[in-house]
Every structure is written in C-alpha cells, then in structure tokens.
C-alpha cells in the first residue's frame, strides 16, 4: 500500500470520526433536552397532584367577609359530610364555625352519609319556605370563591333525621382532576 492511499483512508476516517462525534454530541444535547423536559413535566404534574391532595382551606379574608355578610340575616343551618371522608368533615366543621361566629344556629353533630346523589363539592338544599336563607348562603359563599349549588335530593338519600326548619350544606369529597 502506498502512503498516499493510507493518508486518504486516515483522512476519511478522521472526517467520519469527527462527523460521528458531532452527531453524538448533538444527539446527547437533544436527548438531554428531551429528558429534562420530561422531568420538568413530571415535576409539574406531581406539584399539581400535591395541590389537589391538600385539604380545602378557608382563607382569613374569606372567613371575615363571610362573617360580615352572614351576620346581617341569621338562620338555622346544618351540615352533611361524606361518610369516612375526614377532609369533607373538616371542611364542613370549618364552615360551621363561620356560621356560628355569624350568629347562625347550627345543628350538631355534622350528619355523615354516603352522599350518593350529590355532585362533587358543596351543595345546598332547603324547603321552599327557607329559600331566602338558602339564597343568602349561596350568594355569600360564591362571592368569596367557595362554589356551591342548590340541589334537589331524592327521598332517603341522606341518613339520619334532618330538621324541617333548617337549610343544609352537603360537603362532598374534594373535587380532583
């Protein structure tokens, strides 16, 4: 073999080696970027899950505004939470304390049931003659960002005996996405 041929072979090998090295480096950067993006997406997803798993809280501002509004007209109110769901019972208890501080008569203890007929979140129900009080509660809670909806219930959907002269807030499990 002559030196000219060997020189050309080594030159081509050097060029191919440089090309493969450049491709490897660029591929490593791209792969690293893809992995980092996947990690960032996973971290973001986990952060959202942590937020979803945190119990509902009533802020000081919400509490103060609710007391201000609800103190203007007082009624009688009971609370219902989902059976075996400590988060919904704790939130119902927090709401009950606000109504007590507003001068409302509250029915204790909190009724715990399966809540099989309710949507997630908060629902309110009352007899037609108590609509004025129920509307005040719905408007007040919605105003401070605690969403609640009027709800019809089927006969026998709730366990226990409910007072006829009270409105009720049903606190279902926390809604998660």
C-alpha positions as CSV (number, residue, x, y, z in Angstrom):
1,X,0.0,0.0,0.0
2,X,1.2,3.3,-0.8
3,X,1.4,6.3,1.6
4,X,-1.0,8.3,-0.5
5,X,-3.7,5.7,-0.1
6,X,-3.1,5.3,3.6
7,X,-3.2,9.1,4.1
8,X,-6.6,9.2,2.3
9,X,-8.0,6.4,4.4
10,X,-6.9,8.1,7.6
11,X,-8.3,11.4,6.4
12,X,-11.6,9.9,5.6
13,X,-11.6,8.0,8.9
14,X,-10.8,11.3,10.7
15,X,-13.6,13.1,8.9
16,X,-16.1,10.3,9.6
17,X,-15.0,10.2,13.2
18,X,-15.5,14.0,13.5
19,X,-18.9,13.7,11.9
20,X,-19.9,10.8,14.2
21,X,-18.6,12.8,17.2
22,X,-20.6,15.9,16.2
23,X,-23.7,13.8,15.7
24,X,-23.2,12.1,19.1
25,X,-22.7,15.5,20.9
26,X,-25.8,17.0,19.2
27,X,-27.8,13.8,19.9
28,X,-26.7,14.0,23.5
29,X,-27.8,17.6,23.8
30,X,-31.2,16.8,22.2
31,X,-31.7,13.7,24.3
32,X,-30.7,15.7,27.4
33,X,-33.2,18.4,26.5
34,X,-35.9,15.8,26.0
35,X,-35.2,14.1,29.3
36,X,-35.1,17.5,31.1
37,X,-38.4,18.5,29.5
38,X,-39.9,15.1,30.6
39,X,-38.6,15.6,34.1
40,X,-40.0,19.2,34.3
41,X,-43.4,17.9,33.1
42,X,-43.3,15.1,35.7
43,X,-42.4,17.6,38.4
44,X,-45.2,20.0,37.3
45,X,-47.7,17.1,37.3
46,X,-46.6,16.0,40.8
47,X,-46.9,19.6,42.1
48,X,-50.5,19.7,40.8
49,X,-51.3,16.4,42.4
50,X,-49.9,17.7,45.7
51,X,-52.1,20.7,45.5
52,X,-55.1,18.5,44.7
53,X,-54.4,16.4,47.7
54,X,-54.2,19.3,50.1
55,X,-57.4,19.8,52.1
56,X,-59.7,22.7,51.3
57,X,-58.9,25.8,53.4
58,X,-60.9,28.9,54.1
59,X,-58.6,32.0,54.0
60,X,-58.8,34.7,56.6
61,X,-60.2,37.1,54.0
62,X,-62.9,34.7,53.0
63,X,-63.8,34.0,56.7
64,X,-64.0,37.7,57.6
65,X,-66.1,38.5,54.5
66,X,-68.5,35.6,55.2
67,X,-69.0,36.6,58.8
68,X,-69.7,40.2,57.6
69,X,-72.3,39.1,55.1
70,X,-73.9,36.2,57.1
71,X,-74.3,38.3,60.3
72,X,-76.9,40.5,58.5
73,X,-79.5,37.8,58.5
74,X,-79.4,34.8,60.7
75,X,-81.0,31.4,60.2
76,X,-80.7,27.8,61.1
77,X,-78.2,25.6,59.3
78,X,-76.9,22.0,59.3
79,X,-74.0,20.3,57.6
80,X,-73.6,17.0,56.0
81,X,-70.3,15.4,55.0
82,X,-69.3,12.3,53.1
83,X,-69.0,9.2,55.3
84,X,-65.4,8.2,56.1
85,X,-64.0,11.3,54.4
86,X,-62.1,13.3,57.0
87,X,-61.3,16.1,54.6
88,X,-65.0,16.8,53.8
89,X,-65.9,16.6,57.5
90,X,-63.1,19.0,58.4
91,X,-64.2,21.5,55.8
92,X,-67.8,21.2,57.0
93,X,-66.6,21.9,60.5
94,X,-64.7,24.9,59.3
95,X,-67.8,26.2,57.6
96,X,-70.0,25.5,60.6
97,X,-67.6,27.6,62.8
98,X,-68.0,30.6,60.4
99,X,-71.8,30.3,60.6
100,X,-71.6,30.1,64.4
101,X,-69.4,33.2,64.6
102,X,-72.0,34.9,62.3
103,X,-74.7,34.2,64.9
104,X,-76.5,31.4,63.0
105,X,-77.9,28.5,64.9
106,X,-76.1,25.3,63.8
107,X,-77.3,21.8,64.1
108,X,-74.8,19.4,65.6
109,X,-73.3,16.9,65.1
110,X,-72.5,17.0,61.4
111,X,-74.5,14.4,59.6
112,X,-72.2,11.9,57.8
113,X,-73.7,9.9,54.9
114,X,-72.7,8.4,51.6
115,X,-73.9,11.4,49.6
116,X,-74.6,9.2,46.7
117,X,-76.8,11.8,44.9
118,X,-74.5,14.8,45.0
119,X,-72.1,16.3,42.6
120,X,-68.6,17.0,43.9
121,X,-68.0,20.0,46.1
122,X,-70.7,21.9,48.0
123,X,-74.4,21.6,47.6
124,X,-77.2,23.4,49.5
125,X,-80.8,22.3,49.9
126,X,-83.7,23.7,51.8
127,X,-87.5,23.7,51.9
128,X,-89.1,26.4,49.6
129,X,-90.1,28.5,52.6
130,X,-86.4,28.8,53.5
131,X,-85.3,29.9,50.0
132,X,-84.4,33.4,51.2
133,X,-81.8,32.0,53.7
134,X,-80.5,29.5,51.2
135,X,-80.1,32.2,48.6
136,X,-78.1,34.3,51.1
137,X,-75.8,31.4,51.8
138,X,-75.3,30.6,48.1
139,X,-74.6,34.2,47.2
140,X,-72.2,34.7,50.2
141,X,-70.2,31.6,49.6
142,X,-70.0,32.1,45.8
143,X,-68.9,35.7,46.4
144,X,-65.8,34.6,48.3
145,X,-64.9,31.9,45.8
146,X,-66.4,28.9,47.6
147,X,-68.6,27.5,44.9
148,X,-72.0,26.0,46.0
149,X,-75.1,24.9,44.1
150,X,-78.7,24.4,45.0
151,X,-79.5,20.7,44.9
152,X,-82.6,18.5,44.9
153,X,-82.3,15.3,46.8
154,X,-84.2,12.1,46.4
155,X,-86.2,10.7,49.4
156,X,-84.0,8.6,51.6
157,X,-80.7,9.8,50.1
158,X,-79.4,11.0,53.5
159,X,-79.0,9.1,56.7
160,X,-80.4,10.4,59.9
161,X,-83.2,12.8,60.7
162,X,-83.0,16.3,59.3
163,X,-84.6,19.3,60.9
164,X,-87.5,20.7,58.8
165,X,-86.8,24.3,59.7
166,X,-83.1,24.4,58.6
167,X,-81.2,24.6,55.4
168,X,-78.3,22.1,54.9
169,X,-75.0,22.3,53.2
170,X,-73.7,19.0,51.9
171,X,-69.9,18.8,51.7
172,X,-68.9,16.1,49.3
173,X,-65.4,14.8,48.6
174,X,-62.9,17.3,47.3
175,X,-63.1,17.5,43.6
176,X,-59.9,16.4,41.9
177,X,-59.0,16.4,38.2
